[in-house]
Amino acid sequence: MEETRNTNLPAREIWIDWLRVAACFMVMVVHSTEPFYLGGDGSLVLTRADAFWSAVTDSLVRSCVPLFVIASSYLQFPLRYRTREFFSRRVKRVLLPLLVWSFVYAFAYGNPVQNFKDLLLNFNYAAGHLWFVYMLFGVYLVMPLLSPWAEKVGKKELLVYLGIWLFTTLIPLFRSWATGDASPLVHGPSGIPMPALYPVWGEASWNVYGTFYYVSGFLGYLLLGLYFRRFAGEYSWKKTLALSVPSFLAGFAIAAGGFYRRVMHSSGGLFPSGGDVSLAVGWETTWGYDTIGVVLMAVGIIIFARKIQSSGKFYSSVIRPVSDASYGMYLSHMLVLPLFSGLLRGWLGFGEGGVLGFWTTPVEILLTAAVTFVTTAVIAVRLRRIPGAGKILMG
């Protein structure tokens, strides 16, 4: 039998369970917001209220995906197992459920034959949320390489690398400033249009491997998880609030302000407003997971979440089972969320002209997310208890 390493971690990190549940709900709020700025030829905002509330609700929860990566890093990095055992566990826990749900979505949306062909190269674009799992496996691939360093790194050295990474989170904003928010298009092998990069620091039309290529992206969240586990220590509630609240509010202001400003600029203040998908990509510049606003919100939430140690009956009967099933909820929720979203928009109407006037949009977003969350939680928790097949379905 292969040796395992001593992690010095407690049997259960209670705050991580609360964080996973919150992050899972946040994901559903993100996807419940999308119909209010995506549509038509790709981008469509029907009313000013939709523009405002899309900026507010989506920005508030935009750090959901980074929170999952930080939690995974906190629990597993440096590796607790030998490399072979680590990947064996990840294949069973993460890859097998992905394959199952990729097949489900291949039949649920679009042309099944074409969907299965596409799966040879990428996820089914009709189930776009599955991109997360591909990214996560990329993070897993570098964990064994970085683990020996992570075991020995000191606080000052780690902070230097985190500082370099934080600088890279400004680069998308630099690009936006340099191009005047323009979104010229390039089409990759997938055929999906993406905004062309404005080349900086070694980048060029023939080279994307600039100076900061290898220290950017989700790698920083891996390092953040390591920092919080090894060096953050225990904060008092006074220090926790003094650090977490300003960090979150500053990040929210950057994310929400950037989105709303871009929508208003492109629309000229006149609605409905829309265009092809590149327009929405431009609107989302400050929502990027590799941008400073999202990072600040994620840091604020983690600092606050670490103080949550409630482990009573509600935790044991609700939070922990939902946390264990959160991956399955993430995989499966897009089967039901569009249905609930369509029903609520049909019942309550649109924007200021809806049943609740200016408040119609946020109510529809939050109700869609809440109903989807409860529905998928009940189903995922029950399915996960099926002997043998449960974890293959739900992770």
C-alpha positions in Angstrom: 0.0 0.0 0.0 1.3 3.5 -0.9 2.2 5.8 2.0 0.0 8.9 2.6 1.4 12.1 4.0 0.4 13.8 7.2 -1.6 16.9 6.5 -2.2 18.2 10.0 -5.8 18.9 9.0 -8.7 18.2 11.2 -11.1 15.4 10.2 -13.7 17.9 8.9 -13.3 21.6 8.0 -16.8 22.8 9.0 -16.4 26.3 7.4 -15.6 24.6 4.0 -19.0 22.9 4.1 -20.8 26.2 4.6 -18.7 27.8 1.9 -19.5 25.0 -0.6 -23.2 25.3 0.0 -23.0 29.1 -0.4 -20.8 28.9 -3.5 -23.2 26.4 -5.1 -26.2 28.8 -4.6 -24.1 31.6 -5.9 -23.5 29.6 -9.1 -27.2 29.3 -9.6 -27.7 33.0 -9.1 -25.1 33.6 -11.8 -26.9 31.4 -14.2 -30.3 32.8 -13.2 -29.0 36.3 -14.2 -27.8 35.3 -17.6 -31.2 35.5 -19.4 -31.4 39.2 -18.5 -28.4 40.2 -20.6 -27.9 37.2 -23.0 -30.4 36.5 -25.8 -31.3 37.5 -29.3 -28.1 37.3 -31.4 -26.1 36.7 -28.3 -26.4 39.8 -26.2 -29.7 41.4 -25.2 -30.8 43.7 -22.4 -34.5 44.5 -22.6 -34.8 47.3 -20.0 -32.6 49.6 -17.9 -33.8 47.7 -14.8 -32.4 44.5 -16.3 -29.1 46.2 -16.9 -28.9 47.5 -13.3 -30.0 44.3 -11.6 -27.8 42.1 -13.8 -24.8 44.2 -12.7 -25.8 44.0 -9.0 -26.9 40.4 -8.6 -24.2 38.8 -10.8 -21.4 40.9 -9.4 -22.4 40.0 -5.8 -21.9 36.3 -6.5 -19.3 36.3 -9.2 -16.6 34.9 -7.0 -18.4 31.5 -6.8 -16.1 29.5 -9.0 -12.9 30.8 -7.4 -14.3 29.9 -4.0 -14.6 26.2 -5.1 -10.9 26.3 -6.3 -9.7 27.9 -3.0 -11.6 25.3 -1.0 -10.2 22.5 -3.0 -6.7 23.9 -2.6 -7.2 24.4 1.1 -8.1 20.8 1.6 -5.7 19.1 -0.8 -2.7 21.3 -1.5 0.1 20.2 -1.0 -1.0 16.8 -2.0 -2.1 14.5 0.8 -1.5 11.4 -1.3 1.0 10.1 -3.7 0.4 11.4 -7.2 -1.1 8.1 -8.5 -3.6 7.9 -5.6 -4.5 11.6 -5.9 -5.5 11.2 -9.6 -7.2 7.9 -8.9 -9.4 9.7 -6.4 -10.0 12.7 -8.7 -11.0 10.4 -11.6 -13.6 8.7 -9.4 -14.8 11.8 -7.7 -14.8 14.3 -10.5 -14.2 12.8 -14.0 -16.7 9.9 -13.9 -19.7 12.2 -12.9 -18.6 14.7 -15.6 -18.7 11.9 -18.2 -22.2 10.8 -17.1 -23.6 14.3 -17.2 -21.9 15.1 -20.5 -23.9 12.3 -22.0 -27.1 13.5 -20.3 -26.7 17.0 -21.7 -25.8 15.6 -25.1 -29.4 14.2 -25.3 -31.1 17.1 -23.4 -30.0 20.0 -25.7 -29.3 20.2 -29.4 -28.4 17.5 -31.8 -27.2 14.4 -29.9 -25.1 13.1 -32.8 -23.3 16.4 -33.2 -23.0 16.7 -29.4 -21.3 13.4 -29.1 -18.8 14.3 -31.9 -18.1 17.6 -30.1 -17.4 15.8 -26.8 -14.2 14.3 -28.4 -12.8 17.8 -28.3 -14.7 19.8 -25.7 -17.8 20.0 -23.5 -21.2 20.5 -25.0 -21.7 24.2 -25.4 -25.4 23.9 -24.6 -24.2 22.9 -21.1 -21.6 25.7 -20.9 -21.2 25.4 -17.1 -19.2 22.2 -17.6 -16.2 24.3 -18.5 -15.5 24.5 -14.8 -14.6 20.8 -14.5 -12.1 21.0 -17.4 -10.4 24.0 -15.7 -10.4 22.2 -12.4 -8.6 19.2 -13.9 -6.0 21.6 -15.3 -5.4 22.8 -11.7 -5.1 19.2 -10.6 -2.5 18.5 -13.2 -0.1 21.1 -11.7 -0.7 20.2 -8.1 1.9 17.4 -8.0 4.5 19.6 -9.7 4.0 22.4 -7.2 3.4 20.3 -4.0 7.1 19.9 -3.1 7.6 23.7 -3.3 4.3 24.3 -1.4 5.4 22.1 1.5 8.5 24.3 2.0 7.6 27.8 0.9 7.8 30.5 3.5 5.2 33.2 4.0 7.2 36.1 2.4 8.0 34.0 -0.7 4.4 33.0 -1.1 3.3 36.6 -0.7 5.7 37.6 -3.5 4.1 35.2 -5.9 0.6 36.1 -4.8 1.6 39.8 -5.5 2.8 38.9 -9.0 -0.5 37.0 -9.6 -2.5 39.9 -8.3 -0.8 42.2 -10.8 -1.9 39.9 -13.6 -5.5 40.4 -12.5 -5.2 44.0 -13.7 -4.1 43.0 -17.2 -7.7 42.5 -18.5 -8.4 46.0 -17.4 -5.3 47.3 -19.1 -6.4 45.6 -22.3 -9.8 47.2 -22.1 -8.3 50.6 -21.5 -5.8 50.2 -24.3 -8.5 49.2 -26.8 -11.1 51.7 -25.7 -13.4 48.8 -24.7 -13.5 47.7 -28.4 -14.0 43.9 -28.9 -12.4 42.9 -32.2 -13.2 39.2 -32.9 -11.0 36.2 -33.6 -12.4 32.7 -34.2 -10.6 29.8 -32.6 -10.9 26.1 -33.6 -14.3 25.9 -31.8 -15.7 28.6 -34.0 -16.8 30.6 -30.9 -15.9 34.3 -31.2 -13.6 35.7 -28.5 -12.2 39.2 -28.1 -8.8 39.5 -29.6 -6.0 40.2 -27.1 -4.3 43.5 -27.1 -0.7 42.3 -26.9 1.3 43.2 -23.8 4.7 42.3 -22.4 5.9 39.8 -25.0 2.6 38.8 -26.5 2.1 39.2 -30.2 -0.2 37.9 -32.9 2.0 34.8 -33.2 2.7 34.4 -29.5 0.4 34.3 -26.4 3.1 33.2 -24.0 3.9 36.6 -22.6 5.8 37.4 -19.4 2.9 36.7 -17.1 1.2 33.8 -18.9 2.5 31.1 -16.5 1.7 33.0 -13.3 -1.9 34.1 -14.2 -5.3 32.6 -14.2 -6.6 30.1 -11.6 -3.1 29.2 -10.4 -3.4 32.2 -8.0 -6.5 30.7 -6.3 -4.5 27.6 -5.7 -1.9 29.7 -3.9 -4.6 31.6 -2.0 -5.9 28.3 -0.6 -2.4 27.5 0.5 -1.9 30.9 2.1 -5.1 30.7 4.1 -4.3 27.2 5.3 -0.7 27.8 6.3 -0.3 31.4 7.2 -3.6 33.3 7.7 -4.0 32.3 11.3 -7.1 32.9 13.5 -8.6 36.4 13.2 -10.8 38.0 15.8 -14.2 39.1 14.6 -13.1 42.7 14.7 -10.1 42.0 12.4 -12.2 39.6 10.2 -14.8 42.3 9.5 -12.2 45.0 9.1 -10.5 42.9 6.4 -13.4 41.1 4.7 -16.0 43.9 4.3 -13.8 46.5 2.6 -12.2 43.8 0.4 -15.6 42.5 -0.7 -17.1 46.0 -1.2 -14.2 47.2 -3.3 -14.3 44.1 -5.5 -18.1 44.5 -5.9 -17.7 48.1 -6.9 -15.2 47.2 -9.6 -17.2 44.3 -11.0 -20.6 45.9 -10.9 -19.5 49.3 -12.0 -17.6 48.0 -14.9 -20.4 45.9 -16.2 -23.1 48.6 -15.8 -20.9 51.3 -17.4 -20.2 49.1 -20.4 -23.9 48.3 -20.9 -24.9 51.9 -20.7 -22.1 53.0 -23.0 -23.0 50.5 -25.7 -26.7 51.1 -25.4 -26.5 54.9 -25.3 -29.1 54.6 -22.5 -31.7 53.2 -24.9 -33.3 49.8 -24.4 -33.8 47.1 -25.7 -30.1 47.0 -26.5 -28.1 44.1 -27.9 -25.8 42.6 -30.5 -23.7 39.5 -31.1 -22.1 37.6 -28.3 -18.9 39.6 -28.4 -20.8 42.5 -27.0 -21.7 40.5 -23.8 -18.1 39.4 -23.6 -17.1 43.0 -23.5 -19.7 43.8 -20.8 -18.3 41.0 -18.7 -14.7 42.3 -18.7 -14.8 43.1 -14.9 -16.5 39.8 -14.2 -13.6 37.7 -15.4 -12.4 35.2 -12.8 -8.9 36.5 -13.5 -9.7 40.2 -12.7 -9.0 42.1 -9.5 -12.7 42.8 -8.5 -13.6 39.1 -8.4 -10.4 38.3 -6.5 -11.1 40.9 -3.8 -14.6 39.5 -3.4 -13.3 36.0 -3.1 -10.7 37.0 -0.5 -13.4 38.9 1.5 -15.7 35.9 1.6 -13.0 33.4 2.6 -11.8 35.6 5.4 -15.4 35.8 6.7 -16.3 32.2 6.1 -13.3 30.9 8.1 -15.1 32.2 11.2 -18.2 30.0 10.7 -17.9 27.0 12.9 -21.5 26.2 13.6 -21.9 22.4 13.7 -25.3 21.8 15.3 -28.3 19.9 14.0 -28.9 22.1 11.0 -25.3 21.6 9.9 -25.4 17.9 10.3 -28.8 17.3 8.7 -28.7 20.0 6.0 -25.4 21.7 5.4 -23.1 18.7 5.4 -25.2 16.5 3.1 -25.7 19.4 0.7 -22.0 20.2 0.7 -21.2 16.6 -0.1 -23.7 16.7 -3.0 -22.7 20.2 -4.2 -20.6 18.9 -7.1 -23.6 16.8 -8.4 -25.8 19.9 -7.9 -23.4 21.9 -10.0 -23.4 19.3 -12.8 -27.2 18.8 -12.9 -28.8 22.1 -12.1 -28.9 23.4 -15.7 -31.5 20.7 -16.6 -34.1 22.5 -14.4 -32.9 26.1 -14.1 -34.0 27.2 -17.6 -37.4 25.8 -17.0 -37.9 27.7 -13.7 -36.5 30.9 -15.3 -38.9 30.7 -18.2 -41.9 30.1 -16.0 -41.1 33.0 -13.7 -40.5 35.4 -16.5 -43.8 34.4 -18.0 -45.7 34.9 -14.8 -44.0 38.1 -13.5 -43.2 39.9 -16.7 -40.1 41.9 -17.8 -38.2 44.7 -16.1 -40.1 47.9 -15.0 -43.2 46.6 -16.9 -43.4 43.5 -14.8 -45.7 42.7 -11.9 -43.3 44.2 -9.3 -42.1 47.1 -11.4 -38.4 47.9 -10.8 -38.1 44.9 -8.4 -39.4 42.4 -10.9 -35.9 41.4 -12.2 -34.2 40.7 -8.9 -37.2 38.7 -7.6 -37.2 36.6 -10.7 -33.4 36.0 -10.4 -33.4 35.1 -6.8 -36.6 32.9 -7.0 -35.2 31.0 -9.9 -31.9 30.4 -8.1 -33.7 29.4 -4.8 -36.1 27.0 -6.4 -33.4 25.4 -8.6 -31.1 25.1 -5.5 -33.7 23.4 -3.4 -34.9 21.1 -6.2 -31.4 20.0 -7.1 -30.3 19.7 -3.5 -33.1 17.3 -2.7 -32.5 15.2 -5.8 -28.7 15.2 -5.5 -28.6 14.3 -1.8 -31.0 11.4 -2.4 -29.2 10.1 -5.5 -25.9 10.3 -3.8 -27.1 7.8 -1.2 -27.7 5.1 -3.8 -25.1 2.4 -3.0 -22.4 2.2 -5.7 -24.1 4.4 -8.4 -24.7 7.4 -6.2 -21.1 8.8 -6.2 -20.7 8.0 -9.9 -23.8 10.2 -10.5 -23.1 13.0 -8.0 -19.5 12.8 -7.1 
